[in-house]
Amino acid sequence: MSKSKSLLCIRNINCLNGKDSLFNKFCSNDLPFVSRLQYRRYLCFVHKRKRTLQSTFLSTRILKRGHVTKQVKLDHVGILENLKSDGNYSPGQMFLHRVFGYRGVILYPWTAHIYEKNSEATPEPNKENEKSEDSKPVPVTETFYQVLVDARDSPHVAVQSEAVTFLTNSQPGENNHSSLYTIPGIDYVSQHDILPYTSVEPLPMSHELFPKFLEAEQTTNGTVLSTTETLASWQKKNHFCLELTKVHIETTENIRVTAIPFYLGAKESRNSLEYWWRYCIRIENLGETGAHLRERHWRIISNGSVKTVRGRGVIGREPMLNKSQPAFQYSSHVSLQSSSGHMWGIFRLEQEDGKQFDARIPAFALDGNKTTKTEP
């Protein structure tokens, strides 16, 4: 075990005192991450000799910082690894999610184009600049990972039970009757949100697809995972619905909203075709002041017509975004009678002092015209 990994463990534990800055290089927000660990009831030790540390002592320190009165037990689940600056992680890599704290395992990498802008730095669109190329964000390339989420952690994270959606018989040109179905516990994670570790648990991952997609081998350094032929064939068969190509991000008054659309295909409905998309939304508070997400306001344009959707919160919830739970993520679906369209909107948030403001949802295209998709 390298010296750097041992130091990383000591820094992570000492950060409970708030005296060590090294943890900030590992995770940009030490206190929320540490407090989230106690909700997940696990802790990674980097140095094997640290396994015997009193969990009661650690629990007391974490609960004190997280303002939680209930005692919890922290379990040793693995050995933290060094971050990769290039984000080049392999399928089978175990990780902790930097923001949501859940345990996961990487299945497949996707190369995505990231379109990001800051509303405060971007002029309001008008007739003179709305079509200007200068006002459009310049895309950058980043790796996102398709991952399995540990079912043991799902109930404790500020994420809707993430799932991928498929449309049966949805390949282009097929007009057969189709239906939507989902597989829970699959998420897409930015390379910057990966905190890699080697599992030492007897059961590294709790997910129904885990034994089908990955093979575990026990070594002296922990569990090593390798992908199976089943995963390769499943990815190839469902490539059409799984592919991630574009990520849209916009920040307003320290509220960052990320939107990722997925085209699912078309199905027959009343003697016509309906085109379906899934979109994943993440709302993150980058500031110091907590805020409730109170309302959503969507606009969907297709064939020259605009549809407006308003409602309280999202998916029946009004999440609080603060230092201990800075982000919330959910997925939803939209269908159009046309093979293309656009969506954009706003989230209305209310701060703890009662002040309300609107955070923009980045505009993104609903494109169902692609008949072929290329491998990343």
C-alpha positions as CSV (number, residue, x, y, z in Angstrom):
1,M,0.0,0.0,0.0
2,S,1.4,3.4,-1.0
3,K,2.3,6.1,1.5
4,S,0.0,8.5,-0.3
5,K,-3.0,6.2,0.3
6,S,-2.2,5.9,4.0
7,L,-2.0,9.7,4.3
8,L,-5.3,10.1,2.5
9,C,-6.9,7.9,5.2
10,I,-5.5,9.9,8.0
11,R,-6.5,13.2,6.4
12,N,-10.1,11.9,5.8
13,I,-10.4,10.9,9.5
14,N,-8.8,14.1,10.7
15,C,-11.0,16.3,8.6
16,L,-13.8,15.7,11.1
17,N,-11.9,18.2,13.2
18,G,-12.1,20.7,10.3
19,K,-8.3,21.2,10.6
20,D,-7.0,19.6,7.5
21,S,-7.3,21.0,4.0
22,L,-6.0,18.0,2.0
23,F,-9.5,16.5,2.0
24,N,-10.7,19.5,0.0
25,K,-8.5,18.2,-2.9
26,F,-10.3,14.9,-2.6
27,C,-13.8,16.3,-2.2
28,S,-14.7,19.9,-2.6
29,N,-17.0,20.0,0.4
30,D,-15.8,17.9,3.3
31,L,-18.5,18.5,5.9
32,P,-21.5,17.6,3.7
33,F,-19.7,14.5,2.4
34,V,-18.7,13.3,5.9
35,S,-22.2,13.9,7.2
36,R,-23.6,12.0,4.2
37,L,-21.3,9.0,5.1
38,Q,-23.1,8.5,8.4
39,Y,-26.4,8.3,6.5
40,R,-25.0,5.5,4.3
41,R,-23.5,3.8,7.4
42,Y,-20.2,3.0,6.0
43,L,-16.7,4.5,5.9
44,C,-13.7,3.6,3.8
45,F,-10.4,3.3,5.5
46,V,-7.3,3.6,3.3
47,H,-4.9,1.9,5.6
48,K,-5.7,-1.7,6.6
49,R,-4.4,-1.1,10.2
50,K,-7.2,1.5,10.6
51,R,-9.9,-1.2,10.5
52,T,-9.7,-1.6,14.3
53,L,-10.5,2.0,15.0
54,Q,-13.5,2.4,17.3
55,S,-16.6,2.9,15.2
56,T,-18.3,4.4,18.2
57,F,-15.6,7.2,18.4
58,L,-16.0,7.9,14.7
59,S,-19.8,7.9,14.9
60,T,-19.8,10.3,17.7
61,R,-17.5,12.7,15.8
62,I,-19.6,12.5,12.6
63,L,-22.9,12.9,14.4
64,K,-21.6,15.9,16.3
65,R,-20.6,17.6,13.1
66,G,-23.7,16.5,11.2
67,H,-26.0,17.6,14.1
68,V,-27.5,14.1,14.3
69,T,-28.6,12.7,17.6
70,K,-29.1,9.1,16.7
71,Q,-26.1,6.8,17.0
72,V,-25.1,4.8,13.9
73,K,-22.6,2.2,13.2
74,L,-19.9,2.8,10.5
75,D,-18.8,-0.3,8.6
76,H,-15.5,-0.8,6.8
77,V,-16.3,-1.4,3.1
78,G,-13.1,-0.8,1.2
79,I,-9.8,0.9,0.6
80,L,-9.7,4.2,-1.1
81,E,-7.6,4.6,-4.2
82,N,-5.9,7.6,-5.8
83,L,-8.0,9.8,-8.0
84,K,-7.2,9.8,-11.8
85,S,-6.8,13.2,-13.1
86,D,-7.8,12.1,-16.6
87,G,-10.8,10.2,-15.3
88,N,-9.8,7.1,-17.2
89,Y,-11.5,4.5,-15.0
90,S,-12.2,1.0,-16.2
91,P,-15.4,-1.1,-16.1
92,G,-15.6,-2.9,-12.8
93,Q,-14.2,0.0,-10.8
94,M,-15.9,0.4,-7.4
95,F,-16.5,4.0,-6.3
96,L,-18.3,6.3,-3.9
97,H,-20.3,9.1,-5.5
98,R,-18.7,12.5,-4.5
99,V,-22.0,14.3,-4.1
100,F,-24.5,11.6,-3.2
101,G,-22.2,9.3,-1.4
102,Y,-23.7,6.0,-2.7
103,R,-21.6,2.9,-3.5
104,G,-21.5,2.1,-7.2
105,V,-19.6,0.2,-9.8
106,I,-18.7,1.3,-13.4
107,L,-20.2,-0.5,-16.3
108,Y,-19.4,1.5,-19.3
109,P,-17.8,4.8,-20.3
110,W,-19.5,7.4,-22.6
111,T,-17.8,10.4,-24.2
112,A,-20.2,13.4,-23.9
113,H,-20.1,17.0,-25.1
114,I,-20.7,19.4,-22.2
115,Y,-22.5,22.7,-22.9
116,E,-22.2,24.9,-19.8
117,K,-23.0,28.6,-19.2
118,N,-23.5,30.9,-16.3
119,S,-26.7,32.9,-16.5
120,E,-25.2,35.9,-14.6
121,A,-22.5,36.1,-17.3
122,T,-24.8,35.6,-20.3
123,P,-27.0,38.4,-21.7
124,E,-30.8,37.8,-21.9
125,P,-31.7,36.5,-25.4
126,N,-33.4,39.0,-27.7
127,K,-33.9,39.5,-31.4
128,E,-30.3,40.8,-31.8
129,N,-28.4,38.1,-29.9
130,E,-30.6,35.0,-29.7
131,K,-29.1,33.6,-32.9
132,S,-25.6,34.8,-32.3
133,E,-23.0,32.1,-32.2
134,D,-21.1,34.0,-29.6
135,S,-23.9,33.5,-27.0
136,K,-23.9,29.8,-27.3
137,P,-21.7,27.8,-24.9
138,V,-18.7,26.1,-26.5
139,P,-18.8,22.4,-25.8
140,V,-16.0,20.5,-24.0
141,T,-15.5,16.8,-23.9
142,E,-15.9,14.8,-20.7
143,T,-16.3,11.2,-19.7
144,F,-19.5,10.0,-18.1
145,Y,-19.9,6.5,-16.7
146,Q,-22.9,4.3,-16.8
147,V,-23.0,2.7,-13.3
148,L,-24.8,0.3,-11.1
149,V,-26.0,1.8,-7.8
150,D,-25.9,-0.3,-4.6
151,A,-29.5,-1.1,-3.5
152,R,-28.4,-0.8,0.1
153,D,-27.6,2.9,-0.3
154,S,-30.5,3.9,-2.6
155,P,-33.0,4.7,0.2
156,H,-30.6,7.1,1.9
157,V,-29.5,9.4,-1.0
158,A,-31.2,12.5,-2.4
159,V,-31.7,10.9,-5.7
160,Q,-34.9,9.5,-7.2
161,S,-34.5,5.7,-7.6
162,E,-32.5,6.2,-10.7
163,A,-33.3,3.8,-13.6
164,V,-32.8,3.5,-17.3
165,T,-35.8,3.4,-19.5
166,F,-36.2,1.3,-22.6
167,L,-38.8,1.3,-25.4
168,T,-39.3,-2.2,-26.7
169,N,-39.1,-2.5,-30.5
170,S,-37.8,1.0,-30.6
171,Q,-35.2,0.8,-33.3
172,P,-35.6,3.3,-36.1
173,G,-38.0,2.1,-38.8
174,E,-39.9,-0.3,-36.6
175,N,-43.5,0.7,-36.1
176,N,-44.7,-2.2,-34.0
177,H,-46.6,-1.6,-30.8
178,S,-44.1,-0.8,-28.1
179,S,-44.0,-0.3,-24.3
180,L,-41.8,1.5,-21.8
181,Y,-40.0,-0.5,-19.2
182,T,-37.3,0.4,-16.7
183,I,-34.4,-1.2,-14.9
184,P,-33.8,0.5,-11.5
185,G,-30.4,1.2,-10.0
186,I,-28.5,2.5,-13.0
187,D,-27.1,6.0,-13.1
188,Y,-24.8,8.2,-15.2
189,V,-21.9,9.8,-13.3
190,S,-19.3,12.4,-14.3
191,Q,-15.7,11.5,-14.0
192,H,-15.4,14.3,-11.4
193,D,-17.8,12.6,-9.1
194,I,-15.9,9.3,-9.0
195,L,-14.1,8.5,-5.7
196,P,-12.5,5.1,-6.5
197,Y,-12.0,2.4,-3.9
198,T,-11.3,-1.4,-3.7
199,S,-14.0,-3.3,-1.9
200,V,-13.3,-5.6,1.0
201,E,-16.9,-6.6,1.6
202,P,-18.0,-10.2,1.1
203,L,-20.8,-8.7,-1.1
204,P,-19.3,-5.7,-2.9
205,M,-22.5,-4.7,-4.6
206,S,-26.2,-5.3,-4.0
207,H,-28.0,-5.2,-7.4
208,E,-29.8,-7.9,-9.3
209,L,-27.7,-7.3,-12.4
210,F,-24.4,-7.4,-10.5
211,P,-23.7,-11.2,-10.8
212,K,-24.8,-11.1,-14.4
213,F,-22.6,-8.2,-15.5
214,L,-19.5,-8.6,-13.3
215,E,-17.4,-11.4,-12.0
216,A,-15.7,-11.0,-8.6
217,E,-12.3,-12.3,-7.7
218,Q,-11.0,-12.1,-4.1
219,T,-7.3,-11.0,-3.8
220,T,-5.1,-10.1,-0.9
221,N,-5.8,-6.4,-1.7
222,G,-9.6,-6.8,-1.9
223,T,-12.1,-7.6,-4.6
224,V,-11.3,-7.2,-8.2
225,L,-14.2,-7.1,-10.7
226,S,-14.2,-8.0,-14.4
227,T,-17.0,-7.6,-16.9
228,T,-18.8,-10.6,-18.5
229,E,-20.0,-11.4,-22.0
230,T,-23.5,-10.8,-20.8
231,L,-22.7,-7.1,-20.1
232,A,-21.1,-6.7,-23.5
233,S,-24.1,-8.2,-25.4
234,W,-26.6,-6.2,-23.2
235,Q,-24.8,-3.0,-24.0
236,K,-24.7,-3.7,-27.7
237,K,-28.4,-4.7,-27.8
238,N,-29.6,-1.6,-25.8
239,H,-27.0,0.9,-27.1
240,F,-29.8,2.9,-28.8
241,C,-31.4,3.8,-25.5
242,L,-28.3,3.9,-23.3
243,E,-26.1,6.3,-25.3
244,L,-25.2,9.6,-23.6
245,T,-24.0,12.2,-26.0
246,K,-24.8,15.7,-24.6
247,V,-24.9,17.3,-21.2
248,H,-26.4,20.8,-20.6
249,I,-25.5,22.8,-17.5
250,E,-26.6,26.3,-16.4
251,T,-25.9,28.1,-13.2
252,T,-28.1,30.9,-11.7
253,E,-27.3,32.5,-8.3
254,N,-25.2,29.5,-7.2
255,I,-27.9,27.0,-8.3
256,R,-26.5,24.7,-11.0
257,V,-28.9,22.7,-13.1
258,T,-27.8,19.8,-15.2
259,A,-29.9,18.3,-17.9
260,I,-29.1,15.0,-19.8
261,P,-31.6,13.9,-22.5
262,F,-31.8,10.3,-23.9
263,Y,-33.8,9.4,-27.0
264,L,-35.8,6.2,-26.5
265,G,-37.4,5.7,-29.8
266,A,-41.0,5.8,-31.2
267,K,-44.1,3.8,-30.6
268,E,-47.6,3.7,-32.1
269,S,-50.4,5.5,-30.5
270,R,-53.8,6.0,-32.0
271,N,-52.6,5.2,-35.5
272,S,-49.7,7.7,-35.2
273,L,-46.2,7.7,-33.9
274,E,-45.1,9.0,-30.5
275,Y,-41.5,9.9,-30.0
276,W,-40.2,9.4,-26.5
277,W,-37.3,10.8,-24.5
278,R,-36.0,10.4,-21.0
279,Y,-34.3,13.3,-19.3
280,C,-32.2,13.4,-16.1
281,I,-32.2,16.6,-14.1
282,R,-29.7,17.4,-11.3
283,I,-30.2,20.5,-9.1
284,E,-27.2,21.5,-7.0
285,N,-26.7,24.4,-4.5
286,L,-23.2,25.7,-4.8
287,G,-23.7,28.5,-2.2
288,E,-23.9,28.8,1.5
289,T,-27.6,29.6,1.9
290,G,-30.1,26.7,1.8
291,A,-33.0,26.9,-0.6
292,H,-36.2,24.8,-1.1
293,L,-37.2,23.9,-4.7
294,R,-40.8,25.1,-4.7
295,E,-42.0,25.2,-8.4
296,R,-41.1,24.0,-11.8
297,H,-42.0,25.7,-15.1
298,W,-41.3,23.9,-18.3
299,R,-41.7,25.0,-22.0
300,I,-41.7,22.3,-24.7
301,I,-41.6,23.4,-28.3
302,S,-42.4,21.1,-31.2
303,N,-43.7,21.8,-34.7
304,G,-44.0,25.5,-34.0
305,S,-46.2,25.1,-30.9
306,V,-45.3,25.6,-27.3
307,K,-46.6,23.5,-24.4
308,T,-46.3,24.9,-20.9
309,V,-46.0,22.7,-17.8
310,R,-46.2,24.1,-14.3
311,G,-46.3,22.4,-10.9
312,R,-45.2,22.3,-7.3
313,G,-41.7,20.9,-6.8
314,V,-40.5,17.9,-8.8
315,I,-41.8,14.3,-8.8
316,G,-44.0,15.2,-5.9
317,R,-41.3,16.6,-3.7
318,E,-39.9,20.0,-2.7
319,P,-36.3,19.1,-1.9
320,M,-34.2,21.3,0.4
321,L,-30.8,22.1,-1.0
322,N,-28.3,23.0,1.8
323,K,-24.8,22.2,3.1
324,S,-25.7,18.7,4.3
325,Q,-27.7,17.8,1.2
326,P,-26.6,20.2,-1.6
327,A,-28.0,18.3,-4.6
328,F,-31.1,16.5,-5.8
329,Q,-31.5,14.3,-8.9
330,Y,-34.5,12.8,-10.7
331,S,-35.6,11.6,-14.1
332,S,-38.7,12.0,-16.1
333,H,-40.1,11.4,-19.6
334,V,-41.6,13.4,-22.5
335,S,-43.3,12.4,-25.7
336,L,-43.9,14.3,-28.9
337,Q,-45.9,13.8,-32.1
338,S,-42.8,15.1,-33.9
339,S,-39.3,13.5,-34.1
340,S,-37.7,16.7,-32.8
341,G,-38.3,19.5,-30.3
342,H,-36.7,21.6,-27.5
343,M,-37.2,21.9,-23.8
344,W,-36.2,24.6,-21.3
345,G,-37.6,26.2,-18.2
346,I,-37.0,27.5,-14.7
347,F,-37.1,26.2,-11.1
348,R,-38.4,28.6,-8.5
349,L,-36.5,28.4,-5.2
350,E,-37.1,29.8,-1.8
351,Q,-34.2,30.6,0.5
352,E,-34.4,30.1,4.3
353,D,-35.0,33.9,4.7
354,G,-38.1,33.7,2.5
355,K,-36.4,35.3,-0.6
356,Q,-37.5,33.6,-3.9
357,F,-35.6,33.5,-7.1
358,D,-35.6,31.6,-10.4
359,A,-32.9,29.2,-11.6
360,R,-32.8,28.5,-15.3
361,I,-33.1,25.0,-16.6
362,P,-30.7,24.8,-19.6
363,A,-32.4,24.4,-23.0
364,F,-31.8,21.1,-24.7
365,A,-32.8,19.5,-27.9
366,L,-35.1,16.5,-28.3
367,D,-33.6,14.9,-31.4
368,G,-35.1,11.7,-32.7
369,N,-33.9,12.0,-36.3
370,K,-30.7,10.0,-35.8
371,T,-31.1,6.7,-37.5
372,T,-27.6,5.5,-36.6
373,K,-25.5,5.9,-33.5
374,T,-21.8,5.6,-33.2
375,E,-19.8,3.9,-30.4
376,P,-18.1,6.3,-28.0
